[in-house]
Amino acid sequence: EYSTKKDSAFIWLPEITFDSLKIKIKDRDTSQVVTTINRNQKDTYVRSVVISNNLINEKLNPYSDLLLSFSSPMAEYNISKITLLEDSIPVTGFQIAKDSLSTRKFKFEFPWKPQKMYVITLGDSSFTDIYNTKSKKYSKKLMLDPEENYANLTLAVTVPDTTKSYLIKLFNDKKNKLRTDIISKNTLIKYSNYLIGKYTIQVVYDTNKN
């Protein structure tokens, strides 16, 4: 699985019993990097499931679902161990959906209401990863962020040379990359439903289109 910035790759092995592991990275049919990882037979590993989310200061973007991210690929989950409170009152009707691009991310789908305080609780062993490690109890408060805190932006880009490619990167004020667009001609790039704030645009000249 690749990282958001596409600069790292995560590999999970079904079991760690090897003495050494050789990894070969190819660019099309050409080998670029070969590395070997050595392991001491006396090494021990303590596994745990770490959970994170896409909330900002306990506020959920009204144009997106709640996204739960796990530290390792999940094999299964038990929805009966998951509860949701709306202003301290238990509610039902939520759904859990696996992200199509990652076995570590799940969408928590629910018709969130404005000005309501929610508490989602994943009970012990709600999720089990591919190593049969069970998740611990996890609780998180959240509210739906008002729509007026979000806006749209259209960026008009004029390129100097249409025979070359250009990477247009968008960063937030914490220097986290949010999006990358690749263009080779004059283009209007539309950024929809972004939290109002300060952003930075970076342009990279991709002269060899790699």
DAZIPE-V588402 format. One record per residue. N is the residue number from 1. RES is the residue in one letter. PHI is phi in radians with two decimals (999 if undefined). Layout:
# DAZIPE-V588402
N | RES | PHI
N | RES | PHI
This chain:
# DAZIPE-V588402
1 | E | 999
2 | Y | -1.59
3 | S | -1.27
4 | T | -1.03
5 | K | -1.44
6 | K | 1.07
7 | D | -1.94
8 | S | -2.51
9 | A | -2.25
10 | F | -1.84
11 | I | -2.19
12 | W | -1.97
13 | L | -1.73
14 | P | -1.08
15 | E | -2.71
16 | I | -1.94
17 | T | -2.19
18 | F | -1.43
19 | D | -1.51
20 | S | -2.60
21 | L | -2.37
22 | K | -1.82
23 | I | -2.07
24 | K | -2.04
25 | I | -1.91
26 | K | -2.03
27 | D | -1.96
28 | R | 1.05
29 | D | -1.83
30 | T | -1.87
31 | S | -1.25
32 | Q | -1.89
33 | V | -2.38
34 | V | -2.23
35 | T | -2.33
36 | T | -2.13
37 | I | -1.88
38 | N | -1.73
39 | R | -2.25
40 | N | -1.38
41 | Q | -1.08
42 | K | -1.55
43 | D | -1.10
44 | T | -2.15
45 | Y | -2.33
46 | V | -1.90
47 | R | -1.66
48 | S | -2.64
49 | V | -1.75
50 | V | -1.80
51 | I | -2.02
52 | S | -2.32
53 | N | -2.57
54 | N | -1.84
55 | L | -1.33
56 | I | -2.08
57 | N | 0.95
58 | E | 1.14
59 | K | -1.96
60 | L | -1.81
61 | N | -1.00
62 | P | -1.16
63 | Y | -1.81
64 | S | -2.48
65 | D | -1.52
66 | L | -1.22
67 | L | -1.97
68 | L | -1.82
69 | S | -1.98
70 | F | -2.04
71 | S | -1.34
72 | S | -2.55
73 | P | -1.10
74 | M | -1.63
75 | A | -1.67
76 | E | -2.83
77 | Y | -2.53
78 | N | -2.07
79 | I | -1.17
80 | S | -1.21
81 | K | -1.70
82 | I | -1.93
83 | T | -2.22
84 | L | -2.40
85 | L | -1.91
86 | E | -2.08
87 | D | 0.89
88 | S | 1.29
89 | I | -1.87
90 | P | -1.07
91 | V | -2.26
92 | T | -2.15
93 | G | 1.70
94 | F | -1.42
95 | Q | -2.33
96 | I | -1.97
97 | A | -2.28
98 | K | -1.25
99 | D | -1.13
100 | S | -1.24
101 | L | -1.85
102 | S | -2.66
103 | T | -1.47
104 | R | -1.83
105 | K | -2.19
106 | F | -2.33
107 | K | -1.61
108 | F | -1.79
109 | E | -1.75
110 | F | -2.85
111 | P | -1.36
112 | W | -1.09
113 | K | -1.92
114 | P | -1.12
115 | Q | 1.07
116 | K | -1.97
117 | M | -1.69
118 | Y | -1.99
119 | V | -2.31
120 | I | -1.75
121 | T | -2.25
122 | L | -1.72
123 | G | -1.19
124 | D | -0.92
125 | S | 1.15
126 | S | -1.13
127 | F | -2.16
128 | T | -2.25
129 | D | -1.54
130 | I | -1.19
131 | Y | -1.75
132 | N | 1.17
133 | T | -1.49
134 | K | -1.61
135 | S | -1.33
136 | K | -1.57
137 | K | -1.06
138 | Y | -2.43
139 | S | -2.23
140 | K | -2.60
141 | K | -1.55
142 | L | -2.79
143 | M | -2.34
144 | L | -1.35
145 | D | -1.23
146 | P | -1.06
147 | E | -1.10
148 | E | -1.20
149 | N | -1.47
150 | Y | -2.19
151 | A | -2.62
152 | N | -1.98
153 | L | -2.41
154 | T | -2.02
155 | L | -1.88
156 | A | -1.61
157 | V | -1.98
158 | T | -1.93
159 | V | -1.62
160 | P | -1.40
161 | D | -2.59
162 | T | -1.36
163 | T | -1.52
164 | K | -2.05
165 | S | -1.86
166 | Y | -2.38
167 | L | -1.74
168 | I | -1.82
169 | K | -1.93
170 | L | -1.94
171 | F | -2.13
172 | N | -1.54
173 | D | -1.26
174 | K | -1.71
175 | K | 1.17
176 | N | -1.54
177 | K | -1.30
178 | L | -1.80
179 | R | -2.88
180 | T | -2.33
181 | D | -2.08
182 | I | -1.88
183 | I | -2.31
184 | S | -2.42
185 | K | -2.58
186 | N | -1.00
187 | T | -2.48
188 | L | -1.78
189 | I | -1.77
190 | K | -1.82
191 | Y | -1.86
192 | S | -1.86
193 | N | 1.03
194 | Y | -1.73
195 | L | -1.06
196 | I | -1.08
197 | G | 3.03
198 | K | -1.76
199 | Y | -2.32
200 | T | -2.17
201 | I | -1.85
202 | Q | -2.09
203 | V | -1.97
204 | V | -2.01
205 | Y | -1.44
206 | D | -1.70
207 | T | -1.18
208 | N | -1.89
209 | K | 0.93
210 | N | -2.14
